[in-house]
Amino acid sequence: MAKNQLSYSEAYSKLQEILSQIESNKLDIDELSFKIKEATSLLKVCKDKLFVANEETKKIIDNID
């Protein structure tokens, strides 16, 4: 599944997994580098989805008035 097709929940869950792996201190430097890049990509997915949800919420609220 491509990163942009992940749901917010899936991306967030994967971020939690990566954080646990990093906190375990069992990753070698190559794995750590890969995990940080993956986390950065997942954070962008979450940020983009939150932005869209925020904009949609603003539109709904504006239409109420």
Summary of the structure (lengths in Angstrom):
residues: 65
radius of gyration: 15.7
end to end distance: 39.9
largest distance: 55.1
contacts: 149
relative contact order: 0.15
helix: 85%
strand: 0%
